[in-house]
Amino acid sequence: MSKPASQSKSAKGGTKKKAHAEHVQPQMKVVLSDVCAVCKTPCARGIAYLERMMKPGALGKGVPCVLTLPKKG
């Protein structure tokens, strides 16, 4: 069976929504083990990263910190 002529490929699949220029996705800052060591509210991700970095010869690039998300409003 053939498709009706009124339905085109773009009408069926839809189009992508354009992102507004002022919309910015909130991002967490990447912190190193020294920041995790003195954190007042340690998280599971930070504690695990701190333990990995305490091993001799460990190399790390940091871990995203949940506490550094920008506040809404």
MIBA-370911 format. One record per residue: x, y, z of N, C-alpha, C, O in turn; residue in three letters. Coordinates in steps of 0.02 Angstrom, whole numbers, padded with zeros to 5 digits, always signed. Example, Ala and Ser with C-alpha at 12.3 -4.5 7.8 and 13.67 -1.06 7.14 Angstrom:
n.X / n.Y / n.Z / ca.X / ca.Y / ca.Z / c.X / c.Y / c.Z / o.X / o.Y / o.Z / residuo
+00660 / -00284 / +00390 / +00615 / -00225 / +00390 / +00660 / -00165 / +00390 / +00712 / -00166 / +00423 / ALA;
+00642 / -00112 / +00354 / +00684 / -00053 / +00357 / +00645 / +00002 / +00394 / +00670 / +00057 / +00402 / SER;
This chain:
n.X / n.Y / n.Z / ca.X / ca.Y / ca.Z / c.X / c.Y / c.Z / o.X / o.Y / o.Z / residuo
+00042 / -00059 / +00000 / +00000 / +00000 / +00000 / +00044 / +00062 / +00000 / +00098 / +00062 / +00030 / MET;
+00022 / +00112 / -00032 / +00060 / +00174 / -00034 / +00033 / +00223 / +00018 / -00024 / +00219 / +00038 / SER;
+00076 / +00268 / +00038 / +00057 / +00318 / +00088 / +00017 / +00373 / +00055 / +00026 / +00387 / -00005 / LYS;
-00027 / +00405 / +00091 / -00064 / +00462 / +00063 / -00015 / +00518 / +00047 / +00035 / +00528 / +00081 / PRO;
-00030 / +00555 / -00005 / +00015 / +00608 / -00028 / +00019 / +00666 / +00022 / +00068 / +00703 / +00021 / ALA;
-00031 / +00674 / +00065 / -00032 / +00730 / +00111 / +00017 / +00721 / +00170 / +00036 / +00770 / +00202 / SER;
+00036 / +00660 / +00182 / +00080 / +00647 / +00239 / +00152 / +00642 / +00214 / +00170 / +00595 / +00179 / GLN;
+00193 / +00690 / +00231 / +00263 / +00689 / +00211 / +00305 / +00660 / +00267 / +00281 / +00646 / +00322 / SER;
+00368 / +00650 / +00252 / +00413 / +00620 / +00301 / +00422 / +00664 / +00363 / +00423 / +00639 / +00419 / LYS;
+00427 / +00730 / +00353 / +00436 / +00775 / +00410 / +00373 / +00781 / +00452 / +00378 / +00790 / +00513 / SER;
+00315 / +00775 / +00422 / +00253 / +00779 / +00460 / +00244 / +00717 / +00504 / +00217 / +00722 / +00559 / ALA;
+00267 / +00661 / +00480 / +00260 / +00599 / +00518 / +00309 / +00598 / +00576 / +00290 / +00582 / +00633 / LYS;
+00371 / +00614 / +00563 / +00423 / +00609 / +00614 / +00427 / +00670 / +00659 / +00454 / +00666 / +00714 / GLY;
+00400 / +00725 / +00638 / +00404 / +00786 / +00678 / +00469 / +00823 / +00665 / +00512 / +00799 / +00627 / GLY;
+00476 / +00879 / +00696 / +00537 / +00919 / +00687 / +00569 / +00929 / +00755 / +00537 / +00922 / +00807 / THR;
+00633 / +00944 / +00754 / +00669 / +00957 / +00816 / +00649 / +01024 / +00845 / +00638 / +01072 / +00808 / LYS;
+00644 / +01027 / +00910 / +00629 / +01091 / +00942 / +00694 / +01131 / +00946 / +00747 / +01104 / +00962 / LYS;
+00689 / +01195 / +00932 / +00748 / +01237 / +00937 / +00757 / +01261 / +01008 / +00709 / +01282 / +01041 / LYS;
+00818 / +01257 / +01032 / +00833 / +01278 / +01100 / +00836 / +01354 / +01102 / +00863 / +01386 / +01057 / ALA;
+00810 / +01382 / +01155 / +00813 / +01455 / +01163 / +00884 / +01474 / +01181 / +00919 / +01437 / +01216 / HIS;
+00906 / +01532 / +01159 / +00974 / +01555 / +01171 / +00985 / +01568 / +01246 / +01041 / +01560 / +01270 / ALA;
+00933 / +01589 / +01282 / +00941 / +01605 / +01352 / +00936 / +01543 / +01398 / +00951 / +01548 / +01457 / GLU;
+00916 / +01486 / +01370 / +00911 / +01424 / +01410 / +00981 / +01394 / +01419 / +01015 / +01379 / +01371 / HIS;
+01001 / +01387 / +01482 / +01066 / +01358 / +01497 / +01056 / +01297 / +01541 / +01021 / +01301 / +01592 / VAL;
+01085 / +01241 / +01522 / +01080 / +01180 / +01562 / +01124 / +01186 / +01624 / +01183 / +01199 / +01617 / GLN;
+01096 / +01178 / +01684 / +01137 / +01183 / +01744 / +01187 / +01125 / +01747 / +01171 / +01068 / +01733 / PRO;
+01249 / +01143 / +01765 / +01302 / +01092 / +01768 / +01337 / +01095 / +01835 / +01344 / +01147 / +01866 / GLN;
+01358 / +01036 / +01857 / +01396 / +01031 / +01919 / +01469 / +01047 / +01905 / +01494 / +01033 / +01850 / MET;
+01503 / +01075 / +01953 / +01574 / +01088 / +01946 / +01613 / +01025 / +01963 / +01591 / +00986 / +02006 / LYS;
+01669 / +01016 / +01931 / +01712 / +00959 / +01945 / +01761 / +00980 / +02000 / +01797 / +01029 / +01993 / VAL;
+01763 / +00941 / +02054 / +01807 / +00958 / +02110 / +01857 / +00902 / +02120 / +01846 / +00844 / +02100 / VAL;
+01913 / +00919 / +02150 / +01966 / +00871 / +02163 / +01961 / +00843 / +02233 / +01917 / +00862 / +02271 / LEU;
+02005 / +00796 / +02249 / +02000 / +00760 / +02313 / +02011 / +00806 / +02373 / +01985 / +00792 / +02427 / SER;
+02050 / +00860 / +02365 / +02061 / +00905 / +02422 / +01996 / +00940 / +02443 / +01986 / +00955 / +02502 / ASP;
+01953 / +00954 / +02395 / +01888 / +00985 / +02410 / +01842 / +00934 / +02444 / +01807 / +00951 / +02491 / VAL;
+01843 / +00872 / +02420 / +01803 / +00819 / +02450 / +01825 / +00805 / +02522 / +01784 / +00787 / +02564 / CYS;
+01889 / +00812 / +02535 / +01915 / +00797 / +02602 / +01889 / +00846 / +02654 / +01880 / +00827 / +02712 / ALA;
+01877 / +00909 / +02636 / +01855 / +00959 / +02685 / +01780 / +00975 / +02678 / +01756 / +01023 / +02708 / VAL;
+01744 / +00936 / +02639 / +01673 / +00949 / +02628 / +01633 / +00939 / +02692 / +01644 / +00890 / +02729 / CYS;
+01586 / +00985 / +02705 / +01544 / +00980 / +02765 / +01490 / +00927 / +02758 / +01469 / +00897 / +02808 / LYS;
+01467 / +00914 / +02696 / +01416 / +00863 / +02685 / +01441 / +00813 / +02633 / +01424 / +00819 / +02574 / THR;
+01482 / +00765 / +02654 / +01511 / +00718 / +02605 / +01458 / +00673 / +02574 / +01411 / +00650 / +02607 / PRO;
+01466 / +00661 / +02509 / +01420 / +00617 / +02473 / +01455 / +00551 / +02457 / +01516 / +00546 / +02464 / CYS;
+01418 / +00502 / +02435 / +01445 / +00436 / +02421 / +01496 / +00440 / +02363 / +01548 / +00407 / +02366 / ALA;
+01481 / +00480 / +02313 / +01526 / +00486 / +02255 / +01592 / +00519 / +02276 / +01645 / +00497 / +02254 / ARG;
+01588 / +00570 / +02318 / +01648 / +00604 / +02342 / +01691 / +00560 / +02387 / +01752 / +00561 / +02382 / GLY;
+01659 / +00522 / +02431 / +01696 / +00478 / +02476 / +01732 / +00424 / +02436 / +01789 / +00408 / +02450 / ILE;
+01698 / +00394 / +02386 / +01729 / +00343 / +02345 / +01788 / +00371 / +02306 / +01840 / +00338 / +02300 / ALA;
+01781 / +00432 / +02280 / +01836 / +00464 / +02244 / +01894 / +00478 / +02290 / +01952 / +00468 / +02272 / TYR;
+01879 / +00502 / +02350 / +01932 / +00517 / +02399 / +01971 / +00454 / +02417 / +02032 / +00456 / +02423 / LEU;
+01936 / +00398 / +02426 / +01970 / +00335 / +02442 / +02014 / +00311 / +02385 / +02069 / +00286 / +02397 / GLU;
+01991 / +00320 / +02323 / +02032 / +00301 / +02265 / +02094 / +00344 / +02260 / +02148 / +00318 / +02242 / ARG;
+02089 / +00408 / +02276 / +02145 / +00453 / +02269 / +02196 / +00445 / +02326 / +02253 / +00467 / +02320 / MET;
+02177 / +00413 / +02380 / +02224 / +00402 / +02436 / +02273 / +00346 / +02421 / +02324 / +00340 / +02455 / MET;
+02259 / +00305 / +02371 / +02305 / +00250 / +02353 / +02366 / +00279 / +02318 / +02360 / +00327 / +02280 / LYS;
+02426 / +00252 / +02332 / +02487 / +00277 / +02300 / +02484 / +00269 / +02224 / +02466 / +00217 / +02198 / PRO;
+02503 / +00321 / +02189 / +02506 / +00320 / +02116 / +02439 / +00332 / +02082 / +02434 / +00325 / +02021 / GLY;
+02389 / +00350 / +02120 / +02322 / +00361 / +02090 / +02320 / +00426 / +02051 / +02347 / +00477 / +02074 / ALA;
+02289 / +00424 / +01994 / +02279 / +00483 / +01953 / +02205 / +00496 / +01947 / +02165 / +00450 / +01937 / LEU;
+02186 / +00559 / +01954 / +02115 / +00575 / +01950 / +02104 / +00642 / +01916 / +02148 / +00685 / +01917 / GLY;
+02046 / +00649 / +01886 / +02028 / +00711 / +01852 / +01972 / +00748 / +01887 / +01946 / +00797 / +01861 / LYS;
+01954 / +00724 / +01946 / +01901 / +00757 / +01984 / +01835 / +00719 / +01979 / +01829 / +00669 / +01942 / GLY;
+01787 / +00743 / +02016 / +01721 / +00713 / +02019 / +01669 / +00768 / +02020 / +01680 / +00819 / +02053 / VAL;
+01612 / +00760 / +01985 / +01560 / +00812 / +01987 / +01531 / +00818 / +02058 / +01514 / +00767 / +02089 / PRO;
+01525 / +00878 / +02082 / +01500 / +00890 / +02150 / +01427 / +00912 / +02146 / +01411 / +00962 / +02113 / CYS;
+01383 / +00875 / +02180 / +01312 / +00890 / +02180 / +01298 / +00957 / +02214 / +01248 / +00990 / +02198 / VAL;
+01339 / +00976 / +02261 / +01327 / +01037 / +02299 / +01343 / +01101 / +02260 / +01327 / +01156 / +02283 / LEU;
+01374 / +01094 / +02201 / +01392 / +01153 / +02162 / +01341 / +01168 / +02107 / +01354 / +01210 / +02064 / THR;
+01283 / +01135 / +02107 / +01231 / +01151 / +02059 / +01204 / +01221 / +02074 / +01194 / +01237 / +02132 / LEU;
+01192 / +01262 / +02023 / +01162 / +01327 / +02036 / +01092 / +01320 / +02063 / +01054 / +01276 / +02043 / PRO;
+01075 / +01365 / +02108 / +01008 / +01363 / +02139 / +00957 / +01393 / +02092 / +00971 / +01441 / +02056 / LYS;
+00896 / +01364 / +02092 / +00842 / +01390 / +02050 / +00810 / +01450 / +02083 / +00803 / +01453 / +02144 / LYS;
+00792 / +01498 / +02042 / +00753 / +01555 / +02068 / +00793 / +01606 / +02095 / +00767 / +01657 / +02118 / GLY;
